[in-house]
Amino acid sequence: MIRIFLGALALAAASVTTANAHGDSAKLVYEHALPNVPGKSIKAVLVEYEPGGTSPAHTHPASAFIYATVLEGSIRSKVNDGPVKVYRAGESFSEFPGDHHGISENGSKTKPARLLAVFVVDTNETNLTTYEK
C-alpha cells in the first residue's frame, strides 16, 4: 500500500522544479490540505541526484515534519549531530522541525539516486528548503 501511495506521489503532475550546480533537482509533485488538521498540508518533493550529486547544507520550515523514502540508488545523509548514514532504495528516514541537514548527497559517483520527501507543513508555507550560503 505504501509503495502504491509513494508511486502515485512520484507520478503526480509537477508544479515547481529547482535545479542547482551541485547535481540535484527538487520538484514539488503533490500538495493537499489536510481536511482534519486545519492550517496543515501534505507536500511531496521528488529529489533527484546525478551521480556524485549533492545538496548544500539546509534546513526546512520550523513547522515541517518530513518523512523521506529512497526510491532509487542510495542517499548519504547527516542530520544535526547524528552520524552519517547511507539509505538505500526502499529505506526511509524522518526529519523533525528545526533539524539541520548537514549532508544530503548521492551515495554513488556512478549511478543516479532519487528520494521522495513528504512534508507535513503549514499550508501557507511556500519555501520548503533554505540552503546555507
Secondary structure, 3 states (H helix, E strand, C coil): CHHHHHHHHHHCCCCEEEECCCCEEEEEEEEEECCCCCCEEEEEEEEEECCCCEECCEECCCCCEEEEEEEECEEEEEECCCCCEEEECCCEEEECCCCEEEEEEECCCCCCEEEEEEEEEECCCCCCCEECC
